[in-house]
């Protein structure tokens, strides 16, 4: 392993999944040299740094799926990790609120999923109990999920990075190392970056919004394309934030891969409202006018995008109208807290979700991990991947160990 650019494992992507994977590998296999390649000048710059900061409990996911299993296990491990390393978090609980009778079958389906997934302490509640938990909230029925919590995932990512790069070990986190190409040199891959070449026995692609592109660079046909969806948030003013104690969620529509607009009290004490979900014209665009010709062409030249649009045209138009109109956004918020006024909300952050879409317009429901001869590719890791990051890390560490001929 002669030079300083020679590694056993190169993890591409310095978000929370990539960092958790690298941490799990270096924690178990101390003899391996691991590097994390991040194209930005800071870690956790994209999905990790723009999410809602919720520690999910596992109630939305189909029983038996990787999401269900990894979220339930991952929540426990994340909380233990946060306790051990002094990362602030709070188990505040949340309510999922039905405001119309037509939502009741979906609410009961979530309850069934939650019980099958081993979500602890969940209960169906009525209007009085809703008001007891969230005095300003109104609804006809709901679910109380006491184990849901809040955390700053950027801080988790920073802690993982410190553990990976502990002094005295040969592991490195390399910023500003955008991957441009892959080459082969015998048993090793050469990762060509803007800052030079990295030689490695194994590549692990955890690049989120660009995972399909990195997979193709490495010679893998991912079978899906990442279609970005922008999520806009509003913040409650400090006075209005007093109306929300913890987390208030709608009953999600099972036809769509999004949870809908919700209230989230952050670990900092502020309250987010959102996100909506609209097609984004840039994969890493965090303003409403962000545009990339390359990203837009990639999305709109893909047959799956148009099938997805056609299948969900009414939903998409409603989301776009709400993205443009503060009044419509406020109308949605008032379904749960009728006393929210226009002056109570102000524009907040914007996030972009990497949604993997198949050629027939199908959105992938579960995590997707592909293994090639020289690489492991994480091709779909939306929410609850941040909650499940340490368990995802365990899984990929074991895949990597087998690829490298180690005992996992």
VEXSE-956097 format. One line per 2 residues: for each residue x, y, z of C-alpha. Coordinates in steps of 0.001 Angstrom, whole numbers, always signed. Layout:
residues N
X/Y/Z  ...
//
This chain:
residues 408
+0/+0/+0  +2908/+2288/-683
+1649/+5826/-1137  -699/+8067/+822
-3418/+7811/-1817  -3727/+4039/-1522
-6697/+2669/+433  -8635/-516/+1022
-12021/+1211/+856  -13026/+4535/-689
-16466/+5741/+376  -17763/+8325/-2085
-20109/+10806/-409  -19765/+12601/+2915
-23400/+12617/+3948  -24685/+10722/+6954
-24972/+7358/+5159  -21452/+7505/+3727
-20000/+8572/+7068  -21899/+5856/+8946
-20615/+3231/+6497  -17022/+4424/+6875
-17350/+4569/+10676  -18702/+1027/+10873
-15869/-295/+8697  -13055/+1413/+10634
-14640/+485/+13969  -14759/-3228/+13122
-11736/-3604/+10823  -8975/-1459/+12305
-6349/-2780/+9897  -8156/-1407/+6830
-7332/+2003/+5389  -10517/+3908/+4586
-11099/+7280/+2970  -14263/+9306/+2485
-14351/+11424/-678  -16639/+14457/-473
-16974/+16843/-3402  -18009/+19832/-1293
-15843/+21884/+1082  -17951/+20680/+4042
-19584/+17405/+5038  -23360/+16827/+5154
-23999/+19666/+2683  -26991/+18154/+912
-29778/+15834/+2096  -28233/+15354/+5550
-27994/+19066/+6183  -31425/+19933/+4793
-33703/+17323/+6373  -36271/+17665/+9151
-34101/+16209/+11922  -36642/+13584/+13003
-35671/+10263/+14574  -38335/+8093/+12949
-39949/+5137/+14705  -40770/+2893/+11726
-44520/+3157/+11404  -44881/+3968/+7695
-42916/+1143/+6128  -44174/-2140/+4771
-43533/-4925/+7306  -40594/-7076/+6287
-39012/-4345/+4148  -35451/-3160/+4682
-36823/+263/+5620  -39026/-1205/+8355
-36329/-3425/+9797  -33504/-910/+9585
-35529/+2037/+10876  -36719/+189/+13980
-33227/-1103/+14785  -31518/+2069/+13623
-33555/+4310/+15902  -32346/+2424/+18975
-28733/+2420/+17839  -28809/+6109/+16869
-30117/+7063/+20324  -27427/+4957/+22004
-24764/+6543/+19759  -26028/+10052/+20579
-25955/+9299/+24326  -22451/+7836/+24144
-21020/+10752/+22169  -22870/+13709/+23648
-24996/+14550/+20604  -28128/+16411/+21809
-31450/+14701/+21057  -34931/+14555/+22545
-37514/+11788/+22506  -40541/+14053/+22300
-43122/+11780/+20651  -45361/+12712/+17759
-48970/+12518/+16698  -50297/+11539/+13275
-53618/+13339/+12882  -56652/+12528/+10711
-58899/+15512/+9997  -61349/+13762/+7635
-63195/+10457/+7767  -61739/+9340/+4420
-58279/+9220/+6038  -59290/+6614/+8604
-58460/+3490/+6534  -54955/+4891/+5919
-54564/+5703/+9628  -55499/+2129/+10568
-53105/+755/+7947  -50268/+2751/+9524
-51258/+1417/+12946  -51131/-2152/+11611
-47719/-1507/+10031  -46408/+32/+13249
-47466/-2931/+15348  -46022/-5405/+12852
-42751/-3428/+12844  -42467/-3482/+16632
-42993/+251/+17183  -43237/+621/+20938
-46072/+2329/+22805  -48115/+3420/+19797
-51795/+4062/+20510  -54847/+5245/+18625
-56254/+8402/+20186  -59345/+10590/+19941
-59841/+14374/+19815  -59500/+14891/+23587
-56173/+13058/+23773  -54941/+14957/+20677
-55636/+18244/+22511  -53988/+16908/+25660
-50752/+16182/+23753  -50919/+19206/+21417
-53384/+21760/+22843  -53587/+23846/+19647
-54151/+20851/+17342  -57535/+19627/+16082
-58401/+16248/+14535  -61010/+13497/+14544
-58606/+10624/+15339  -54887/+10150/+15574
-51948/+7994/+16489  -49616/+8828/+19343
-46060/+7604/+18751  -44105/+8220/+21985
-40748/+6936/+20695  -40243/+9471/+17899
-37535/+12029/+18559  -35537/+14941/+17180
-31812/+15394/+16585  -29428/+17440/+14443
-28191/+14976/+11820  -25407/+17355/+10751
-24026/+17080/+14281  -24287/+13279/+14094
-22368/+13439/+10806  -19686/+15617/+12381
-19281/+13168/+15264  -18954/+10241/+12869
-16306/+12167/+10929  -14274/+12743/+14111
-14398/+9036/+14931  -13326/+8052/+11404
-10352/+10403/+11400  -9052/+9624/+14885
-5389/+10612/+15349  -2913/+7800/+14903
-5000/+5981/+12307  -4567/+6094/+8536
-8179/+6881/+7639  -8944/+10183/+5975
-11844/+12408/+5041  -10934/+14259/+1856
-13009/+17345/+1060  -13233/+18983/-2381
-12632/+15570/-3989  -15339/+15363/-6647
-15192/+12025/-8463  -14797/+12426/-12220
-14063/+8867/-13425  -13065/+5338/-12453
-10228/+3301/-13961  -8824/-154/-13283
-5271/-1137/-12375  -5147/-4882/-11829
-7012/-5674/-8618  -7533/-2011/-7737
-9838/+774/-8798  -8391/+4181/-9522
-10832/+6897/-8475  -10072/+10008/-10497
-11003/+13148/-8554  -10497/+16866/-9117
-7671/+16736/-6561  -5865/+13675/-7923
-6170/+9893/-8064  -7139/+7519/-5252
-6277/+3819/-5508  -8587/+1453/-3652
-9579/-2192/-3437  -13295/-1325/-3061
-15503/+1669/-3859  -18708/+2359/-1899
-21032/+4847/-3596  -23131/+6829/-1084
-23646/+9961/-3164  -27387/+10406/-2665
-28587/+12918/-5231  -25887/+11795/-7692
-25732/+8064/-6911  -27040/+6998/-10334
-24394/+9094/-12106  -21569/+7721/-9978
-22855/+4182/-10602  -22762/+4765/-14361
-19239/+6202/-14112  -18231/+2952/-12417
-19781/+921/-15215  -23026/-97/-13507
-26439/+418/-15079  -28486/+1387/-12013
-31916/+543/-13479  -33326/+3734/-11930
-32769/+7447/-12304  -32657/+9977/-9503
-35437/+12506/-10008  -35034/+15395/-7555
-38013/+16765/-5641  -37746/+20088/-3869
-39279/+20536/-426  -40051/+24066/+791
-40423/+24865/+4484  -41864/+27749/+6436
-40713/+28643/+9952  -43106/+29603/+12706
-42348/+32891/+14429  -41161/+32504/+18042
-44604/+33456/+19353  -46473/+31062/+17046
-43955/+28288/+17793  -45463/+28071/+21282
-48493/+26406/+19657  -46439/+23293/+18794
-44996/+21153/+21583  -43360/+18450/+19458
-44285/+16852/+16103  -47627/+16946/+14280
-47941/+14866/+11096  -50771/+14314/+8596
-51970/+10876/+7512  -49841/+10212/+4409
-51466/+9245/+1132  -50109/+5760/+270
-50050/+6620/-3446  -47130/+9012/-2934
-43664/+8554/-1412  -43926/+11762/+652
-45263/+12191/+4194  -46988/+15524/+3576
-46668/+18892/+5301  -46055/+18595/+9037
-44969/+20617/+12067  -41516/+19762/+13451
-40050/+21235/+16599  -36298/+21232/+16058
-33643/+20390/+18613  -32787/+24137/+18543
-36336/+24972/+19687  -37577/+26492/+16430
-40524/+24969/+14526  -40460/+24003/+10826
-43603/+23611/+8723  -43270/+21512/+5587
-42131/+20217/+3257  -44189/+20187/+107
-42874/+18126/-2818  -42369/+19577/-6307
-40169/+18568/-9216  -36779/+20261/-8875
-34907/+21658/-11873  -31577/+21156/-10091
-30442/+18181/-8020  -28634/+20333/-5489
-30697/+23503/-5813  -31777/+25103/-2549
-33717/+28059/-3882  -37068/+28107/-5673
-35437/+29377/-8864  -32423/+27024/-8880
-31891/+25566/-12364  -29408/+23213/-13984
-29689/+22456/-17684  -27833/+19168/-17186
-30095/+18007/-14330  -33305/+19125/-16021
-32346/+17408/-19278  -31479/+14218/-17389
-34875/+14181/-15701  -37019/+15208/-18669
-35308/+12886/-21175  -36195/+9895/-18981
-39391/+8010/-19809  -40060/+7191/-16155
-40334/+10882/-15293  -43179/+11443/-17733
-45049/+8323/-16620  -44695/+9509/-13023
-45948/+12994/-13958  -48919/+11610/-15904
-49906/+9245/-13104  -49776/+11993/-10481
-50746/+15055/-12497  -53444/+16299/-10123
-51265/+15826/-7044  -48327/+17523/-8765
-50361/+20559/-9815  -51666/+20956/-6266
-48112/+20790/-4882  -46919/+23411/-7379
-49823/+25721/-6522  -48973/+25384/-2833
-45297/+26083/-3550  -46256/+29377/-5205
-49071/+30402/-2849  -48443/+31155/+811
-52219/+31188/+1278  -52573/+27566/+111
-49634/+26493/+2275  -51254/+28196/+5251
-54552/+26473/+4443  -52825/+23093/+4808
-51246/+24105/+8117  -54636/+25266/+9436
-56105/+21795/+8949  -54271/+20865/+12150
-53827/+24196/+13956  -56704/+26498/+12927
-55271/+29505/+14796  -52143/+29851/+12606
-52238/+33288/+10905  -50362/+34613/+7828
-48017/+36657/+10025  -47102/+33497/+11984
-45097/+31918/+9149  -42040/+33065/+7222
-40055/+31336/+4456  -37637/+28750/+5814
-35118/+26317/+4429  -35390/+24284/+1216
-34374/+20654/+828  -34084/+18327/-2152
-35011/+14654/-1957  -33293/+12085/-4179
-36203/+9984/-5449  -35230/+6885/-7395
-37682/+6313/-10259  -37888/+3256/-12489
-38438/+3313/-16269  -42195/+2761/-15859
-42572/+5682/-13477  -42494/+3567/-10338
-41034/+5209/-7240  -38907/+2813/-5239
-40463/+2090/-1855  -37450/+449/-269
-33718/+979/+82  -31792/-247/-2961
-28182/-1419/-2760  -26409/-2929/-5781
-23128/-4832/-5736  -20803/-4829/-8741
-17448/-6540/-9141  -15467/-3670/-7649
-18062/-1515/-5886  -21166/-1288/-3711
-23754/+1282/-4801  -26439/+2755/-2529
-29027/+3675/-5163  -32041/+4563/-3021
-31724/+5771/+543  -34422/+8358/+1243
-36066/+8851/+4632  -35663/+7093/+7075
-32044/+6571/+5977  -30721/+9171/+8420
-32449/+7418/+11333  -31281/+4031/+10030
-27769/+5162/+9041  -25862/+3055/+11580
-27743/-129/+10683  -27293/+614/+6968
-23612/+1013/+7863  -23591/-2430/+9494
-25155/-3998/+6414  -22758/-2392/+3933
-19760/-3084/+6194  -20631/-6790/+6066
-21065/-6675/+2280  -17683/-4934/+2026
-16011/-7490/+4297  -17195/-10326/+2082
-15997/-8495/-1028  -12564/-8027/+571
-12391/-11631/+1789  -12644/-10721/+5478
-14789/-12212/+8211  -17573/-9712/+8830
//
